[in-house]
């Protein structure tokens, strides 16, 4: 955000909202870009062979969680992102289709 403000000549003293600055440069919100990157990495991992180290790490059992709200893991974030977009694990096997489905185009 700092870079966008700098290139637009807008300072914090101008009291211009981030949404306005982002809209004037036609840039997607950072949360959408983060979820896109997370799903892109997930697709990369899922296309690996089953005996690959990274894919084995996804199936490692975790320790029993204590009381209270469970901590958010990378995998829970991925599952939430996939649910929002209506994706399934099998979709990740076809790279072109997967990239088309997870891509967040910048607003025009």
C-alpha positions as CSV (number, residue, x, y, z in Angstrom):
1,X,0.0,0.0,0.0
2,X,2.9,2.3,0.8
3,X,4.2,1.9,-2.7
4,X,0.9,2.7,-4.3
5,X,0.6,5.8,-2.2
6,X,4.1,6.9,-3.1
7,X,3.6,6.4,-6.8
8,X,0.3,8.3,-6.7
9,X,1.8,11.1,-4.7
10,X,-0.7,10.6,-1.8
11,X,0.5,10.8,1.8
12,X,-1.3,9.7,5.0
13,X,-1.8,13.4,5.8
14,X,-4.0,13.7,2.8
15,X,-6.5,11.4,4.5
16,X,-7.3,9.4,1.4
17,X,-8.7,5.9,2.0
18,X,-6.7,2.9,0.9
19,X,-9.8,1.7,-1.2
20,X,-9.7,4.8,-3.2
21,X,-5.9,4.6,-3.8
22,X,-6.2,0.9,-4.8
23,X,-9.2,1.7,-7.1
24,X,-7.4,4.5,-8.9
25,X,-4.5,2.1,-9.7
26,X,-6.9,-0.7,-10.5
27,X,-5.3,-3.2,-8.1
28,X,-7.1,-6.1,-6.5
29,X,-7.3,-6.2,-2.7
30,X,-4.3,-7.9,-1.0
31,X,-6.5,-10.6,0.7
32,X,-7.6,-11.9,-2.7
33,X,-4.0,-11.9,-4.0
34,X,-2.9,-13.8,-0.9
35,X,-5.5,-16.5,-1.3
36,X,-4.6,-16.8,-5.0
37,X,-1.0,-17.4,-4.2
38,X,-1.9,-19.9,-1.5
39,X,-4.1,-21.9,-3.9
40,X,-1.5,-21.7,-6.6
41,X,1.1,-23.3,-4.3
42,X,-1.5,-25.9,-3.2
43,X,-2.1,-26.9,-6.8
44,X,1.6,-27.2,-7.3
45,X,2.0,-29.5,-4.3
46,X,-1.0,-31.6,-5.3
47,X,0.4,-32.3,-8.8
48,X,3.6,-33.7,-7.2
49,X,4.0,-37.5,-7.0
50,X,2.6,-39.2,-3.9
51,X,6.1,-40.1,-2.6
52,X,7.3,-36.5,-2.7
53,X,8.5,-35.0,0.6
54,X,6.2,-31.9,0.5
55,X,3.1,-34.0,-0.3
56,X,4.0,-36.4,2.5
57,X,4.1,-33.5,5.0
58,X,0.5,-32.7,4.3
59,X,-0.5,-36.1,5.7
60,X,1.5,-35.9,8.9
61,X,-0.6,-36.3,12.0
62,X,-0.7,-33.2,14.2
63,X,-0.8,-33.2,18.0
64,X,-4.0,-33.1,19.9
65,X,-5.2,-29.5,20.4
66,X,-6.0,-28.1,23.7
67,X,-9.0,-26.1,24.9
68,X,-10.1,-22.9,23.2
69,X,-10.3,-21.9,19.6
70,X,-7.9,-24.0,17.4
71,X,-5.1,-22.1,15.7
72,X,-5.6,-21.5,12.0
73,X,-3.4,-23.7,9.9
74,X,-2.3,-23.3,6.3
75,X,-4.4,-26.2,5.3
76,X,-7.6,-24.8,6.9
77,X,-7.0,-21.5,5.0
78,X,-6.6,-23.5,1.8
79,X,-9.8,-25.4,2.4
80,X,-11.7,-22.2,3.2
81,X,-10.4,-20.6,0.0
82,X,-11.4,-23.6,-2.0
83,X,-14.9,-23.7,-0.5
84,X,-15.4,-20.0,-1.3
85,X,-14.4,-20.6,-5.0
86,X,-16.2,-24.0,-5.2
87,X,-13.1,-26.0,-6.0
88,X,-12.3,-29.6,-5.3
89,X,-9.0,-31.5,-4.8
90,X,-9.3,-33.2,-8.2
91,X,-9.4,-29.8,-10.0
92,X,-5.8,-29.2,-9.0
93,X,-4.6,-32.0,-11.3
94,X,-5.3,-30.0,-14.5
95,X,-2.9,-27.1,-14.3
96,X,-4.5,-24.8,-17.0
97,X,-8.0,-25.3,-15.6
98,X,-6.8,-24.7,-12.0
99,X,-4.9,-21.5,-12.9
100,X,-8.0,-20.2,-14.7
101,X,-10.3,-21.0,-11.7
102,X,-8.1,-19.5,-9.0
103,X,-6.9,-16.4,-10.9
104,X,-8.0,-13.0,-9.5
105,X,-7.9,-10.5,-12.2
106,X,-7.2,-6.9,-11.3
107,X,-10.3,-4.7,-11.7
108,X,-10.4,-3.0,-15.0
